[in-house]
């Protein structure tokens, strides 16, 4: 079984994680301007697009005062465009998933991964509402409209209820988040930027505890793949104590410069979304960290500024080693980790927490 999964993972390669992207994949639907989001419909699956993911990250504190970061991600990769099926066993999608725990006080990071062909028994996602699972890991809608997120592996587990304090924040312009020049080189992308969390958490060697915290969910779908000129990306989700949030992504070109389609959003206290163009944001690395496992050298610590809004933030990782090497699923090496934030928003000092994702530092993304 493990050898079969490894062969399947190698065949998948980088399909699922074409986040910023790229050259068009024919037959699947393209992410084009004018898309009208509708909720709760768009929390569900969009099988007409090739690649889709539901991305949960957040910070938790237990009753005993221990602090943790968590990541749970579900990916759907279309193998063939939607068409009438002769058999329920036809391979139409692959389901991939990652689960990670950052033990901040214990200075430990652990992650797990899954890869399955989609079926109602192994991995699937429903249309029209949030209900996605991969084996025993699941994100689903509860009877009262909240979300429940569960994952358990290797002695680490979460069972969380998430309730949104803001409406969905739709990124980009005219319904698309452009990732490269040209029609269709884009995704439909929104975030739930302030999810109140309650539930239980258990980590290896300790009994389960009640916990509370704050989470972020990204949902993105499109049908593009990485362009030759693009190396990877750096993504920031920052939740500030003044009830505002900042999302930025920088797509890195092969020459190291940010791509002109890099962009971001600032979400106000009331939930309004301010689009940020690439020329309105500055991201500067403050240090470096070399992974002892992959040999990749990542930025570690960032100075972020958005001068037009008088925003200046210093972002620092809570643990350097938060790297995932996903040989058992997506074949992607990336850094996804919990961070804290200090700085100023307007003329007011702010602090907060967030997550940073960095890809393409071990090697460029290529099919």
KENUVEX-509784 format. One record per residue (C-alpha): residue number from 1; residue in one letter; x, y, z. Coordinates in steps of 0.25 Angstrom, whole numbers, padded with zeros to 4 digits. Layout:
BEGIN
NUM/a/X/Y/Z
...
% end
This chain:
BEGIN
1/x/0000/0000/0000
2/x/0011/0010/0004
3/x/0018/0007/-0010
4/x/0005/0009/-0017
5/x/0003/0022/-0010
6/x/0017/0027/-0013
7/x/0016/0024/-0028
8/x/0002/0031/-0028
9/x/0009/0043/-0021
10/x/0020/0044/-0031
11/x/0010/0044/-0042
12/x/0002/0055/-0036
13/x/0015/0063/-0034
14/x/0012/0077/-0032
15/x/-0002/0078/-0038
16/x/-0010/0081/-0025
17/x/-0001/0092/-0020
18/x/0000/0101/-0032
19/x/-0004/0112/-0023
20/x/0000/0124/-0030
21/x/0001/0119/-0044
22/x/0002/0119/-0058
23/x/0000/0112/-0071
24/x/-0014/0108/-0074
25/x/-0019/0094/-0073
26/x/-0030/0091/-0084
27/x/-0043/0085/-0082
28/x/-0045/0089/-0068
29/x/-0052/0102/-0065
30/x/-0043/0115/-0064
31/x/-0044/0125/-0053
32/x/-0048/0137/-0061
33/x/-0053/0151/-0057
34/x/-0067/0153/-0053
35/x/-0069/0141/-0044
36/x/-0080/0144/-0034
37/x/-0077/0137/-0020
38/x/-0089/0132/-0013
39/x/-0089/0126/0001
40/x/-0091/0116/0007
41/x/-0090/0110/-0007
42/x/-0075/0114/-0010
43/x/-0071/0107/0003
44/x/-0073/0094/-0004
45/x/-0066/0087/-0015
46/x/-0064/0092/-0030
47/x/-0061/0080/-0038
48/x/-0061/0088/-0051
49/x/-0048/0094/-0047
50/x/-0035/0085/-0047
51/x/-0029/0089/-0033
52/x/-0036/0093/-0020
53/x/-0032/0094/-0006
54/x/-0037/0097/0008
55/x/-0026/0103/0017
56/x/-0028/0104/0032
57/x/-0017/0110/0041
58/x/-0018/0116/0055
59/x/-0013/0118/0069
60/x/-0019/0111/0081
61/x/-0017/0112/0096
62/x/-0021/0101/0106
63/x/-0027/0102/0120
64/x/-0013/0099/0126
65/x/-0007/0111/0118
66/x/0000/0104/0107
67/x/0001/0110/0093
68/x/0000/0103/0080
69/x/-0001/0106/0065
70/x/-0008/0096/0056
71/x/-0010/0094/0041
72/x/-0020/0085/0034
73/x/-0021/0085/0019
74/x/-0030/0078/0009
75/x/-0027/0077/-0006
76/x/-0035/0073/-0017
77/x/-0028/0070/-0031
78/x/-0036/0067/-0043
79/x/-0031/0056/-0051
80/x/-0041/0057/-0062
81/x/-0051/0068/-0065
82/x/-0065/0065/-0060
83/x/-0073/0056/-0069
84/x/-0084/0045/-0068
85/x/-0077/0034/-0061
86/x/-0080/0019/-0064
87/x/-0075/0014/-0050
88/x/-0074/0020/-0037
89/x/-0060/0015/-0036
90/x/-0055/0024/-0048
91/x/-0043/0032/-0044
92/x/-0048/0046/-0045
93/x/-0041/0053/-0033
94/x/-0029/0051/-0024
95/x/-0030/0055/-0009
96/x/-0018/0060/-0002
97/x/-0017/0066/0013
98/x/-0007/0071/0023
99/x/-0008/0072/0038
100/x/0003/0079/0046
101/x/0004/0083/0061
102/x/0014/0094/0066
103/x/0017/0092/0081
104/x/0021/0106/0084
105/x/0026/0104/0098
106/x/0032/0090/0095
107/x/0039/0095/0083
108/x/0034/0083/0075
109/x/0027/0082/0061
110/x/0021/0070/0055
111/x/0013/0068/0043
112/x/0005/0057/0036
113/x/0000/0054/0022
114/x/-0010/0046/0014
115/x/-0012/0043/-0001
116/x/-0025/0035/-0006
117/x/-0033/0034/-0019
118/x/-0046/0041/-0017
119/x/-0058/0032/-0013
120/x/-0069/0033/-0002
121/x/-0060/0024/0006
122/x/-0046/0030/0005
123/x/-0046/0045/0002
124/x/-0057/0054/-0004
125/x/-0063/0068/-0003
126/x/-0078/0072/-0005
127/x/-0083/0083/-0014
128/x/-0092/0094/-0008
129/x/-0087/0093/0006
130/x/-0074/0091/0014
131/x/-0072/0076/0016
132/x/-0058/0071/0012
133/x/-0051/0059/0018
134/x/-0039/0050/0016
135/x/-0040/0037/0023
136/x/-0042/0042/0038
137/x/-0039/0056/0036
138/x/-0051/0065/0033
139/x/-0056/0079/0032
140/x/-0072/0080/0032
141/x/-0083/0089/0034
142/x/-0091/0087/0047
143/x/-0106/0088/0049
144/x/-0105/0102/0054
145/x/-0096/0107/0043
146/x/-0083/0106/0050
147/x/-0071/0098/0045
148/x/-0065/0086/0052
149/x/-0051/0082/0049
150/x/-0045/0069/0053
151/x/-0031/0062/0051
152/x/-0024/0052/0058
153/x/-0010/0045/0056
154/x/0002/0040/0063
155/x/-0003/0044/0077
156/x/-0007/0058/0072
157/x/-0022/0062/0070
158/x/-0031/0074/0069
159/x/-0046/0074/0070
160/x/-0050/0089/0068
161/x/-0063/0097/0066
162/x/-0060/0109/0057
163/x/-0070/0121/0057
164/x/-0067/0133/0048
165/x/-0067/0147/0053
166/x/-0067/0153/0039
167/x/-0072/0151/0025
168/x/-0064/0144/0015
169/x/-0052/0153/0010
170/x/-0052/0152/-0005
171/x/-0038/0155/-0011
172/x/-0033/0161/-0024
173/x/-0042/0169/-0033
174/x/-0054/0166/-0041
175/x/-0056/0152/-0035
176/x/-0041/0147/-0038
177/x/-0028/0147/-0031
178/x/-0018/0148/-0043
179/x/-0006/0140/-0041
180/x/0001/0143/-0055
181/x/-0002/0151/-0067
182/x/-0013/0146/-0077
183/x/-0027/0141/-0076
184/x/-0029/0129/-0067
185/x/-0016/0130/-0060
186/x/-0023/0133/-0047
187/x/-0031/0127/-0036
188/x/-0044/0129/-0029
189/x/-0040/0132/-0015
190/x/-0046/0136/-0002
191/x/-0043/0135/0013
192/x/-0050/0134/0026
193/x/-0040/0143/0033
194/x/-0045/0143/0048
195/x/-0051/0129/0052
196/x/-0053/0128/0067
197/x/-0049/0114/0072
198/x/-0053/0105/0084
199/x/-0051/0090/0086
200/x/-0041/0080/0090
201/x/-0026/0078/0086
202/x/-0017/0066/0090
203/x/-0002/0065/0087
204/x/0007/0053/0088
205/x/0010/0050/0102
206/x/-0001/0058/0109
207/x/-0016/0056/0111
208/x/-0026/0064/0103
209/x/-0029/0078/0108
210/x/-0040/0088/0106
211/x/-0035/0100/0097
212/x/-0039/0113/0091
213/x/-0032/0121/0080
214/x/-0033/0128/0066
215/x/-0032/0122/0053
216/x/-0032/0126/0038
217/x/-0038/0118/0026
218/x/-0033/0120/0011
219/x/-0042/0114/0000
220/x/-0036/0115/-0014
221/x/-0040/0108/-0027
222/x/-0035/0109/-0041
223/x/-0029/0102/-0053
224/x/-0015/0107/-0056
225/x/-0001/0102/-0053
226/x/0013/0108/-0050
227/x/0019/0117/-0060
228/x/0034/0115/-0064
229/x/0037/0129/-0059
230/x/0032/0127/-0045
231/x/0040/0120/-0034
232/x/0030/0120/-0023
233/x/0023/0129/-0013
234/x/0023/0135/0001
235/x/0009/0136/0007
236/x/0005/0143/0020
237/x/-0008/0143/0028
238/x/-0007/0152/0040
239/x/-0018/0154/0050
240/x/-0016/0167/0058
241/x/-0022/0171/0072
242/x/-0029/0183/0066
243/x/-0039/0173/0059
244/x/-0032/0175/0046
245/x/-0025/0165/0037
246/x/-0015/0165/0026
247/x/-0013/0155/0015
248/x/-0001/0157/0006
249/x/0005/0148/-0005
250/x/0018/0150/-0012
251/x/0020/0141/-0024
252/x/0035/0140/-0026
253/x/0041/0140/-0040
254/x/0053/0132/-0044
255/x/0062/0144/-0043
256/x/0057/0146/-0028
257/x/0048/0158/-0031
258/x/0034/0159/-0027
259/x/0024/0156/-0039
260/x/0016/0168/-0043
261/x/0003/0160/-0040
262/x/0007/0158/-0025
263/x/-0004/0165/-0017
264/x/-0012/0165/-0004
265/x/-0023/0170/0004
266/x/-0026/0177/0017
267/x/-0039/0174/0024
268/x/-0044/0185/0033
269/x/-0051/0183/0046
270/x/-0065/0183/0040
271/x/-0061/0173/0029
272/x/-0058/0182/0017
273/x/-0047/0177/0008
274/x/-0036/0187/0003
275/x/-0029/0181/-0009
276/x/-0013/0183/-0009
277/x/-0005/0183/-0022
278/x/0009/0178/-0022
279/x/0014/0193/-0023
280/x/0007/0196/-0010
281/x/0014/0186/-0001
282/x/0028/0184/0003
283/x/0033/0171/0009
284/x/0048/0170/0014
285/x/0054/0158/0020
286/x/0061/0160/0034
287/x/0069/0147/0035
288/x/0071/0133/0029
289/x/0069/0119/0033
290/x/0075/0106/0027
291/x/0067/0094/0028
292/x/0076/0082/0033
293/x/0067/0072/0025
294/x/0065/0078/0012
295/x/0076/0088/0011
296/x/0067/0099/0007
297/x/0070/0113/0012
298/x/0057/0121/0016
299/x/0055/0135/0020
300/x/0053/0136/0035
301/x/0047/0148/0040
302/x/0041/0159/0032
303/x/0038/0174/0032
304/x/0025/0177/0024
305/x/0020/0191/0021
306/x/0008/0196/0013
307/x/0011/0211/0013
308/x/-0002/0216/0007
309/x/-0009/0211/0019
310/x/0002/0214/0029
311/x/0004/0200/0033
312/x/0018/0195/0038
313/x/0019/0181/0044
314/x/0030/0172/0048
315/x/0027/0157/0047
316/x/0035/0146/0054
317/x/0034/0131/0054
318/x/0031/0125/0067
319/x/0039/0113/0063
320/x/0049/0112/0052
321/x/0047/0098/0048
322/x/0033/0097/0043
323/x/0036/0091/0030
324/x/0028/0080/0023
325/x/0035/0070/0013
326/x/0023/0063/0008
327/x/0028/0051/0000
328/x/0016/0043/0004
329/x/0006/0052/-0003
330/x/0009/0064/-0011
331/x/0024/0063/-0013
332/x/0025/0077/-0009
333/x/0035/0083/0002
334/x/0030/0096/0008
335/x/0030/0104/0021
336/x/0017/0107/0028
337/x/0018/0112/0042
338/x/0012/0120/0053
339/x/0017/0134/0055
340/x/0015/0146/0064
341/x/0014/0161/0060
342/x/0017/0174/0065
343/x/0017/0188/0059
344/x/0008/0200/0056
345/x/-0006/0201/0048
346/x/-0008/0216/0046
347/x/-0003/0223/0058
348/x/-0006/0212/0067
349/x/0003/0201/0072
350/x/-0002/0187/0069
351/x/0001/0172/0072
352/x/-0004/0159/0067
353/x/-0002/0145/0062
354/x/-0002/0138/0048
355/x/0004/0128/0039
356/x/0014/0129/0028
357/x/0016/0119/0016
358/x/0028/0119/0007
359/x/0030/0110/-0005
360/x/0040/0108/-0016
361/x/0052/0109/-0007
362/x/0058/0095/-0009
363/x/0055/0095/-0024
364/x/0046/0102/-0034
365/x/0032/0097/-0036
366/x/0032/0089/-0049
367/x/0023/0079/-0055
% end
